[in-house]
Amino acid sequence: MTGTTNSKTPILNEQLCFAVYSLSLAINKAYRPLLKKLGLTYSQYLVMLVLWESDQRSVSDIGEQLFLDSATLTPLLKRLEAAELLQRVRSSKDERQVIICLTDAGRALRLQTSDLMDEMLCAMGCPVEELVSLRDRMKVLRNHLIQHAG
């Protein structure tokens, strides 16, 4: 995506990839002080969101949902386990598989996030409908790119 420039040299601020990348950095920066109160990083928060949605998930399930490989995910899970928010347990059906379960403290933490989304929506300064539409279009684009990459 080169925008309106006649030159074949790509221009940074005309690149969709840079807009998405810099948006991701801005979102992380906005979340940081909110999540610090909870003792979580943004990546840890994403793991907790997955588990709050559906507890007792395999590491591979969590990785697929978050688009993370096990080498990235395992250290996150270990830190969350050290914080006593989850437990890692070997599956009784398949010893190779590790199941992630929320602890009582991990379930209770969800209640402390009730204002988080409102604060982020306010920080984004857009109507909810516009954000939902943008999110949905980004998911379609992501899925096309994943399919293209094989």
C-alpha positions in Angstrom: 0.0 0.0 0.0 1.8 3.1 -1.2 -0.9 5.7 -1.1 -1.0 8.7 -3.4 2.7 9.1 -3.9 4.0 8.7 -7.5 7.3 7.3 -6.3 7.8 3.6 -6.0 9.5 4.1 -2.7 7.2 3.2 0.2 6.4 6.0 2.6 6.0 5.0 6.2 2.9 6.9 7.1 1.1 5.6 4.0 1.6 2.0 5.0 -1.4 0.1 6.5 1.0 -2.2 8.3 2.6 0.8 10.1 -0.8 2.3 11.0 -1.8 -1.1 12.6 1.5 -1.5 14.3 1.5 2.0 15.8 -2.1 1.6 16.8 -1.2 -1.6 18.7 1.6 0.3 20.5 -0.9 3.1 21.4 -3.4 0.6 22.7 -0.8 -1.1 24.8 0.3 2.2 26.2 -3.3 3.2 27.1 -3.8 -0.2 28.8 -0.6 -0.2 30.8 -1.6 2.0 33.7 -5.0 0.3 34.0 -3.5 -3.2 34.0 -0.7 -2.2 36.3 -3.4 -1.8 39.0 -4.3 -5.4 38.4 -0.7 -6.6 38.4 -1.0 -7.7 34.7 0.8 -7.0 31.5 -1.2 -6.6 28.3 -0.2 -10.1 27.1 -1.2 -11.6 30.5 -4.5 -9.8 30.3 -5.2 -11.4 26.9 -4.5 -14.8 28.4 -6.9 -14.0 31.3 -9.6 -12.9 28.9 -9.4 -16.3 27.1 -9.7 -18.1 30.4 -12.5 -15.9 31.8 -14.4 -16.7 28.6 -13.8 -20.5 29.0 -11.8 -22.0 31.8 -9.7 -25.2 31.6 -8.2 -24.7 28.2 -5.2 -26.5 26.8 -2.0 -24.4 26.1 -2.4 -25.1 22.4 -6.1 -23.8 22.5 -5.0 -20.6 24.2 -2.1 -20.2 21.7 -4.4 -20.7 18.7 -6.9 -18.1 20.0 -4.2 -15.5 20.7 -2.0 -16.4 17.7 0.9 -17.2 20.0 3.3 -20.1 19.8 4.1 -22.1 22.9 7.6 -20.6 23.2 5.9 -17.2 23.7 2.9 -18.4 25.7 4.7 -20.7 28.2 6.6 -17.9 30.0 3.4 -15.9 30.3 1.6 -18.8 31.8 4.4 -19.5 34.2 4.3 -15.9 35.5 0.5 -16.0 35.9 0.9 -19.3 37.8 3.6 -17.7 40.0 1.0 -14.9 40.7 -1.4 -17.6 41.7 -4.0 -16.6 39.1 -3.9 -20.0 37.3 -2.7 -23.5 37.5 -1.0 -25.6 34.9 -2.0 -29.3 35.1 -1.1 -32.3 32.9 -4.2 -33.8 31.2 -5.3 -37.1 32.6 -6.2 -38.1 29.0 -2.9 -37.1 27.4 0.1 -36.5 29.5 1.7 -34.4 26.7 -1.1 -31.9 27.0 -1.1 -29.1 29.7 -4.5 -27.8 30.8 -4.7 -24.2 32.2 -7.2 -23.6 35.0 -8.1 -20.4 36.8 -7.6 -20.3 40.5 -10.1 -18.5 42.8 -7.8 -15.5 42.7 -7.8 -15.6 38.9 -11.6 -15.7 38.8 -11.9 -12.9 41.3 -9.6 -10.7 39.3 -12.3 -10.6 36.6 -14.5 -8.5 38.8 -11.8 -5.9 39.1 -11.8 -5.3 35.3 -15.4 -4.0 35.2 -14.4 -0.4 34.6 -11.5 -1.3 32.3 -13.5 -1.4 29.0 -15.4 1.8 29.8 -12.1 3.6 30.4 -10.6 2.3 27.1 -13.7 3.2 25.2 -13.5 6.7 26.6 -9.8 6.9 25.7 -10.4 5.8 22.1 -12.9 8.7 21.6 -15.0 6.9 19.0 -18.6 5.7 19.1 -18.9 2.0 20.1 -20.6 1.2 16.8 -17.6 2.6 14.9 -15.1 0.6 17.0 -17.1 -2.6 16.5 -17.2 -2.1 12.7 -13.4 -1.4 12.7 -12.8 -4.5 14.8 -14.9 -6.7 12.5 -13.2 -5.3 9.3 -9.7 -5.9 10.9 -10.7 -9.5 11.7 -11.7 -10.1 8.0 -8.4 -8.6 6.8 -6.4 -10.7 9.4 -8.2 -13.9 8.2 -7.4 -13.1 4.5 -3.8 -12.5 5.3 -3.6 -15.8 7.3 -5.2 -17.7 4.4 -2.8 -16.0 2.0 0.2 -16.9 4.1 -0.9 -20.5 4.2 
